Amino acid sequence: MLSVTAAQERASALIDRARKAGADAADAVYAGDSSESISVRLGKLEDVERSENEHIGLRVFVGRGSASIGSSDLADAALDELAARAVAMARAAPDDQYAGLAPEDRLAREFPQGLDLVDKGEPDPVTLRAMALAAEDAARAVSGVTNSEGGGASSGRGVFALATSHGFAGAYETTSHGLSASVIAGEGADMQRDYAWRSARHLSDLLSPEEIGSLAGTRAVARLNPGKLGSGSMPVVFDPRVSGTLIGHLLGAIAGSSIARRSSFLLGKEDEQLFDAGIAIHDDPHRPRALRSRGFDGEGLPTAPRALVEGGRLTGWLMDSASARQLGKEPTGHASRGGNGAPGVSASNVHMAAGSLSPADLIADIREGVLVTELIGQGVNAVTGDYSRGASGYRIVNGEIVGPVAEFTVAGNLIAMFAALVPANDLEMYRAVNAPTLRIDGMMIAGD
């Protein structure tokens, strides 16, 4: 894996190759990462994995035609061939009036300081193994846990660089650390599985192995002997483990590419009141140590904190340059890049602001409802907003959580769900998309 400086130089050099090969414009991205992970099971080492990957991608424009190509071979001869092939492909490509680099006058010239995305320390394999063992031991120590799927610990480092032919060059480095445990409670046909995990840029920001393990074991035991739910309309409460998925559906629907394709259930609702007036959802690419912080987007545009929903209303779409041109708007600094292809659209660190009620107060008046802790399947129609997913969790009776339930389906429509949504005050900020406990009344349950 290249250093930040070398990665930026390599991307810039590939741009020079593309221009010499006949490209009118081009951009290049370099992504490299190295990682090490340790897995244990039943107190014994199960797997040690070390990986190193690097990839460089080139996008070129010849007239209105464009092409993208990538390679994991960074040798000079390979990059010469890469540039020549990309230009030949672009010459044969159909015209696209919306394709092109980001507006030059909007490129990032200064980058935010203090993102703190790199942990200078790096745990060695012995430390990772000790962390994984400690997490699994703590999980297995919980009364009722009968077996283990294992504990794991990981550490990684990555470098991302972007260069364009119209003057942008930038790169940054990140580190990542992870810790998990997954265990089984019960015996035979009555066994139940659950897990706990954390991921962070800095090792010190993880929960301790003992906390991870205890949480995994407690969750697994709590799921034993699940009952069945009857069918009907009732309040559904989404635990923070799954509540962020609802925000994820919103993010997909407000992506400029979805709006431009007319494939979003929010099409035509940009100025409508989607949520209660007290709801706010924020995107903050500059949050220190966060999982998706970045100083520039996938096209070299500056990033900035933004309210996606304010007073319950959308503030607009998330757009890369192509979708912005198609919609007659300006790009918003939300372009994302993979190794190949044109930019996509992605938010950064997103959270829904916490409400005023505790989770206990939020459910206190529910005579019969359900707390969902796990969602299964992908039954969401991005065009209509129809929502139907398998679930498991816990019954709520007279304001109390009374026991586990499984094998039921929750259904509704995201427009109505957003309008009815009420957040609790238990927001935690350790995922890429964070939301507190959320209550939605009037959802349909399909059970026994």
C-alpha positions, 0 to 999 in steps of 0.5 A, spaced: 500 500 500 502 506 498 503 512 502 498 518 502 503 522 498 505 516 493 498 515 492 496 522 490 502 522 485 500 515 482 493 518 481 496 524 478 501 521 473 495 516 471 492 523 469 498 525 465 498 518 461 491 519 459 491 526 457 497 524 452 493 518 450 488 523 447 483 524 453 480 531 453 479 530 461 480 525 466 480 523 473 483 517 477 482 514 484 487 510 488 484 506 494 489 501 498 488 498 504 491 493 509 488 489 514 489 483 520 483 479 523 483 474 528 478 469 529 477 464 535 472 459 537 471 456 544 477 458 547 481 456 541 484 460 535 480 459 529 483 463 523 488 468 522 487 473 516 492 478 513 490 482 507 493 487 502 489 490 496 490 496 492 487 498 486 487 504 481 481 507 477 481 511 471 475 515 468 476 519 461 472 523 457 473 524 449 468 529 447 461 527 450 463 519 450 466 517 457 469 510 459 472 507 466 477 502 467 481 499 473 487 495 475 490 492 481 497 492 477 500 499 478 507 498 474 508 503 469 507 499 463 500 496 466 498 504 467 500 506 460 496 500 457 490 502 462 490 509 459 490 507 452 485 502 453 480 507 457 481 512 451 479 507 446 473 505 449 471 512 450 472 514 443 467 508 442 462 510 447 455 513 446 454 521 448 452 522 455 450 530 455 450 529 463 457 526 464 463 530 466 468 532 471 465 536 477 465 544 476 472 547 476 470 553 480 467 549 486 473 544 487 476 543 494 482 548 495 482 547 503 481 541 507 478 541 514 483 539 519 482 535 526 478 529 523 483 525 527 482 519 522 488 515 524 490 511 530 498 511 530 498 505 534 496 498 531 495 492 535 499 486 534 496 479 532 497 477 540 493 483 542 488 482 537 487 474 539 487 476 546 481 481 545 477 476 541 478 471 546 476 476 552 470 478 548 468 470 547 470 468 554 465 474 557 459 472 552 460 464 554 460 466 561 453 469 561 448 464 564 444 460 559 449 461 553 451 454 551 455 454 545 459 459 541 460 462 533 466 465 535 469 472 537 473 476 533 478 482 533 481 486 527 485 492 525 486 495 518 489 501 515 487 505 508 489 510 503 484 514 498 487 519 493 483 522 487 486 527 482 483 530 476 485 533 469 482 540 471 486 541 477 484 537 483 489 533 487 487 530 494 488 524 499 487 521 506 489 516 510 484 512 515 485 506 520 479 502 523 478 497 528 473 492 530 471 487 535 465 482 535 462 476 539 457 471 537 454 466 541 448 461 542 443 460 548 439 454 549 439 447 546 436 443 540 431 446 537 430 451 542 437 454 540 437 462 539 443 466 537 445 473 538 451 478 537 454 484 539 460 488 535 463 495 535 467 498 529 471 505 530 477 509 527 481 509 534 482 502 538 480 506 544 473 508 542 471 501 542 467 498 548 472 493 552 472 486 550 468 484 556 462 489 555 462 486 547 461 479 550 457 480 556 452 484 551 452 478 546 451 473 551 445 477 554 442 478 548 442 471 546 439 468 552 434 474 552 431 471 545 430 464 548 423 461 548 420 466 543 412 466 542 408 468 536 404 475 535 397 475 532 396 479 526 393 486 526 395 493 526 399 495 532 405 500 535 412 498 532 418 500 536 425 499 532 431 498 537 437 502 535 440 496 532 435 497 526 432 504 527 438 506 522 435 502 517 429 507 516 434 513 515 438 508 510 431 508 506 430 515 506 438 516 504 437 512 498 430 516 496 433 523 496 439 521 492 440 525 486 441 519 481 434 516 484 430 522 483 433 523 476 431 516 474 424 517 477 425 511 481 424 514 488 418 514 492 420 521 494 419 524 487 415 530 487 415 531 495 421 535 496 417 541 499 412 537 503 412 535 510 415 528 511 416 528 518 413 531 525 416 538 525 420 536 531 424 531 527 431 533 524 436 529 521 444 531 520 449 529 515 456 531 518 462 529 514 467 533 519 465 529 525 472 527 528 474 520 528 467 518 525 467 512 520 465 516 514 468 523 515 472 526 509 474 532 507 472 532 500 467 528 496 469 523 490 469 528 485 474 533 489 468 537 491 468 540 498 464 537 504 460 540 509 455 539 515 448 539 513 441 538 515 438 533 511 431 534 514 429 540 518 423 541 522 420 535 519 422 537 511 427 535 506 432 540 505 433 537 498 437 532 494 444 529 495 447 530 488 453 528 484 455 532 478 452 528 473 445 528 477 445 535 478 446 537 471 440 532 469 436 536 474 438 543 473 441 543 480 448 544 483 452 538 486 452 537 493 459 534 495 456 527 496 459 524 490 462 517 492 467 513 488 469 505 488 475 502 484 471 503 477 465 506 474 462 513 475 461 516 481 455 514 485 452 518 491 453 517 498 451 521 505 457 521 510 456 520 518 448 521 519 444 521 525 437 523 527 436 528 533 434 524 539 427 526 542 425 528 549 422 521 551 426 515 554 425 509 551 421 506 557 416 513 557 416 512 549 412 505 550 409 506 557 402 507 553 402 501 549 397 496 550 399 491 545 405 492 541 412 490 539 419 492 539 423 490 533 431 488 534 432 484 528 430 485 521 430 480 515 430 480 508 430 486 503 422 487 502 422 495 501 420 498 494 424 504 493 419 506 487 413 506 491 415 506 499 412 499 500 415 496 506 415 489 508 420 485 512 421 479 517 422 481 524 424 478 531 424 482 537 419 482 544 412 483 545 410 490 549 404 489 553 401 495 558 407 499 557 412 493 559 417 488 555 414 481 556 418 476 552 421 474 546 417 473 539 419 471 532 417 469 525 413 475 524 412 481 518 412 488 519 409 492 514 407 499 512 409 505 507 415 509 508 411 515 507 406 514 512 411 511 517 416 517 516 409 521 518 408 517 524 415 516 527 417 518 534 424 518 536 426 516 544 432 520 547 437 514 547 441 516 541 448 513 540 453 515 535 458 509 533 455 507 527 455 510 520 448 511 520 445 513 527 438 513 530 435 512 537 429 508 539 423 509 534 416 508 535 411 508 529 404 507 530 399 503 526 403 498 522 401 492 520 403 485 523 403 479 520 404 473 525 400 467 527 
